[in-house]
């Protein structure tokens, strides 16, 4: 599930199938920051205009089908020439994400997924021709015919951690306590750190320790992250802290708290970091303003390679730059989508797959763009908030 940093609501969750994160807020660009380690960030598109291409695609003279109505959206059939940047996108970069969606049992795609697999090694021109022949493009709009929406982004943090508490590494990330399902909601963040009963329930559930409580909050907001763990024997290895549940407390943005208290005017991550640097004695108060806590489970990562993305709500690993979180009442999981967005941060015209969701990702034309892992992805995720148009690509 997705929780992005720049959602109109204050912070968003990094979505991963369980992405409670979608919680980012309107005035808040979110919690990101320069995190240690390498990163995986997709290349961004150069500005391009609809209809420009090295060659002229063949005209499609077939009659357009009638609109399709979803619970929260209306899909209106359009000619392929309406899709901006279609001729310029490196479609082969989206194919791995499409293949992952085809791993799920999706009746509507059962007929076409074998063809998707056959085209995995094909040239982008062949992939484009196949899409025009086998799919119909539909403009996504609200029931009130609103065609423009909002694009934000989320990412997966990359942090250092210790298996055991030592030195500055004293901030635990917890596995779910055994009584989590019996007590709803579970203890708040403040209660977990102050009440003996909550401490007892968490004893032995420590997975790893971070050296910064704000970094831990980043991980909680994003819902998943990669940590470089120092083991007791001195070895270091990368593992994923994957989402395993929450304490069922409401999410409260720390950026929103700072704004409401009149403590900052800039609730972007740089503004939050600057306030923290000036007010170290109030950091605990700041963190306690968000009662929600995420519990994690540890997932091993293959050594010596770029780790796959976390699993989204569809149940498949996300692909940096090619996976989005959507409102599933507007667009079903596994649907290929043409995304177009231009703004101060970037220009995007590309094929993406609807593979995740988030609590702040609500509405017909709404998407959260998975930017990847590490500091560069975090920088984009914390600042991306710009207009959006979407086209669903659906079997004919």
N, C-alpha and C positions, 0 to 999 in steps of 0.2 A: 504494500500500500504506500501511498505517497504522501510525504509531508514536505512541502517545499518551503524554501526560505522566503520567497517573495510572494506568497499567496495573499489575496486581499482579505485578510482577517488577522493577520499578524505573524504567525510563523506557520510554516507548514510542515507537515511531516514528510519524511522522505518516504516515500511510499514503498512499501513493499507489501506484498499481498496482504499484509496486515497493517498496513500503513495507517496508523492512527494519525499520522503526522500531518496530514493535509491541513493542518491547523494553522498555517501562517496567515497573517492578517494584512489588511489593506494598507495600513500605514507602515508596516514593518517589512523590511526586506529580508530579514531573517538572520538565523544564527549560522555563520559560516566561518570565515576567517582563514588565515594561513595555517594549514595543518601540515604536519611533517610528512615527508616521504614523497614517493613518486605519485603520479596521477594518471588517470585515464580519461581524457576529455576528447569528444569528437570534434573534427574540424567543422567550422561554421561556414555557411554558404555566403558567397558574394551576392550582392544585390542583383537580381535579375528580373526581367519583366515578362509578363505572359505573352506567349506567341512568338518570342524570339528564339530562333534555333538555327543550326547550321543548315538544316534542310527543312522542307515543308512537309509535315506529316500528312498522310492521306486523309481526306475528308470523310467523316462518318455520316452517311446519309440515312442511317436507320432512325425510325421514329423514337422519340424519347418516351420511356415508360412513365406511368403515373407516379405521384409522390408516395413515399412510404412514411407512415406515422409511427413514431416511437412514443414511449410514455412522456419523455421530456423534450422531444425534438421532432422535427419534420424534415425528411430528406427529399430534396427536389432534384430530379434528374437534370443534368447539364451536359453539353458536349465536352469532350476531352480538352478542347482548345481553351476552356475556361480555367484550367488549372495552371496557375503561374509557375514558371520555371520547370515545367514537366520535362522539357528536352534537355535540361542541364543537370538534373539530379543524377548522382552516381547510384543508380538503383541497386547495383550489386551489394552496396554497403547495407541495405535494408533487408536483403534476402535472408541472412542468418536469423534475424528477429522473426521473419515470416515463417521460416522452417521450425523455429521453436514453438510458435503458435500452432503449427500443424501437428505438433506432438500431442496436443490436447484433443479430446473427442468433441469435435464441433460438426454436427450434422450438416449445417449449411455449407461447410467447406469440404466435406468428405469427397465430393466429386472432383474438386479442383486441386486439392493438396498434392496428389501424385504429380500433377503437372508443375506445381510450384517446385517440387523436389527436382524434377527433371531439368528445370531452368536454373538451378542453383549455380551452375558453371557457365551459363550462357552470357553473351555480351549484353550490356545494358540496352542496346537497340532491340535485341530479340525479346528481352524482358518487357520493354515498353510496348512493343507490338502485341505481345501476348496479352498484356493488361487491357489494351484497347479492344481486343477481340473478345475476351472472356469476361470482362468486368464492365460495369456501368458506374460512372461517376455521379454522385449525388451531393449537392450542396447541403450542408447541415445548417439548419436555422431553428430558431425557437418557434413555438406555436403562434407567436405574435409576429413572425416573419423577420425577426432580428438575426442578421447574418454575421455580425461581428461580436467577438467575445474576448476572453482574456487568456493569455499564455503566461505561465510562470514556469519555474524549473526547480528540480530537486537533485540531490547528489548523495553519494555515499562517503562519509568522512574516512580519513586514513589517519590513525593515531598510534602513538607508542603506548605500551602497557607492560605491566609486570604480572607474572603469575601469582607472586606473593607480595604482601605489603612490605615495602622497604623504601627508605629515603623519602622522596616526595610522592611516591606512588602509593597513595592512601585512599583513593576514591574508588569504591567498588562498583562493578557492574554485576547485577544479580541475575541468577536464574529464577524462574517463577517459584514462589514458596508453595509448599504442599497444601496450604489452606486457602489458596487464592480463589478457588471456585466456591468456597463455603462462606466467604465474607465479601459481600458486594455492597458498596465499593470497599476496596481494601484500604489500608492506611494511606494517608497522604504522604507526600515527600517529607514534610516536616516531622510527621509522626514516626516515619521510618527511621529518622535520625535521632529522635528524642525519647520515644516510648520503649520501655523494656520489653513489652509483649511483641512489638513489631521487630525489635532487634533480635529477639529469640527466634522468631519465625524465619528470619533471614540468615541465621547462623548456619554456616556450611554451604550457603547458596552463592557465595562469591565466586565469580568466574575469573575475572582479572581485575587489576587495579590501574586506574589512570592517575596522572599527576596533576590534573586540573579539573575542578568541579564544573567549570564552564564548558570544557570539552565534553564532559559527561552529559551535560545538558544538550549540547549539539547532537550527540549520538541519540539521545532520547527523542529529540525533535525529528531527526531524520528517520528513526525507526530501525536503522541497520547501519553497520559500519565495518571497516576492516581495521584490525589492530595488529601491530607488530609486537608480538609478545616475547618478553625475555623470560625464559624458563629458568628454574632453579639451578640447572646444570650449566647455565651460560648460553645455551642455544637460543637463537631467535627464529621465529617463524610467523608467517602471516596466517591469521584466522579471521573468519567473519563472525561478528556478533550479530546474529540474525534475530529478528523480532519473534518473541514468544508470548506476548500478551502485555496487558497493562494493569494498573491497579484500579481501573474503572473510575478514576477521578476525572473531573472536567479538565480539559487543556486550557491553560491561561498563558498567553504570550508574555514573556518578560519584557519585550519591547513595548507592548501595550501598557504594561504596568508602569514602565518608566515615563511614558507619555502622560498617563493619567495622573501620576504623581507630580507632574510638572518638572521632572528631573532632567529631561532632554527634549530637544526639538527634533533631533535627528535620530530616528529609531532604526537606522540601518546598522549592519554589524559593525562598521567602523565607529559609528556613534556610540553603540553599546560598549565596545571595547574601551573607548576613550573614557566613558563614565566609570567603568570598572577600575581602570587604572587610577582614577582620581578618588575612588571611594572603596578601597579594598575592605574596609570594615563593614560595608553594607552588602557585600556579595551574597552572603548567606540569606539575608532578607530578600534580595532579588530572586534567588533561586527558589526559595520557599513560596514565592508568589505564584509559582506554577505547581499545583499539587499533583499533577500527573507524572507517573513514572512508567517507563517501559522495562519489561523483563526480557532477557535475551537467552538464546541458545547458541552454542558454539558450533560452527561449521568449518571443517577442515578445507583448506584451499590447496590446489595443486601447486607444488613448488616449481619455481623457475619459469613461470609464465604469467601473463596478465590474467588475474582472476576474473571469472565470469561475474556478471552483475548479480545483485540479490534477486530473489524470486519476487515477482509482482503478484498482484491479486489473481491473475490468471493461472498462477502456479508454474510459470516458466521464468528462467533467468532474464533479467532486463538487459537490453543492448544500448550502450551509450550512444546518444544521438539518434536512436531509431525506435525507442520505446516511449510511450506517453501514458500518463494516467488520465482517465476520463470518468465522466459520470456514466455508469453502466446503464442507467435508464435512458441515456441518449444514444450511446454507442456500445454495442456488445463487445466483450473481450475477444481478442483475436482478429478484430477487423482491421484490414489495411486502411489507412487514412492518409489523405494528402493534406499537409499542414503548410500554411502560409502565414508568416508573421514578419513585419518590419517595424523596427523601433530603434531606440538609442543604443541598445546593447548588441543587437545582431540582426541579420536578415536571414530568414529560414524559408526555403521552399523545398519540401522534401517528403518522401514516402516514410511513414512511421507506422507502428503497430500499436493498437490499443491493448495494453497488457497489464495495466495497473489501475488503481483507484486511490482516492484519499478523501478524508472527511471534508476538506475545504474545496474539493473539486466537484462542483455542483453546477448543473445547468447544461443547456444544449451545446453551446459553443465555448467549451471550457477544457483546457488541457494543461497538464503538468509535464514538462519535458525532462526526461531523465538525462542528466548531463554527464554522468560517469562518476568517477571517484577521484579523491585528492583535491589539492588546493585550487587548481585552475577550474575544475568543475564546481567547486564550492563558491568561487568568485562569481561565476556566471549564475549559479542558482540563487545567490543572495541578491542579485541585482535585476534579474530578468522579470519584467512585468510590462507587457506590451500587447497591442491589439492582435487578434487572432481570427483566421478563417479556417474552416475545416471542410473537407469533402470526403465522404465515405466512398470506398471502392467496393462494390457489392457484386456478387455473381449475377450474370444476366439470366 
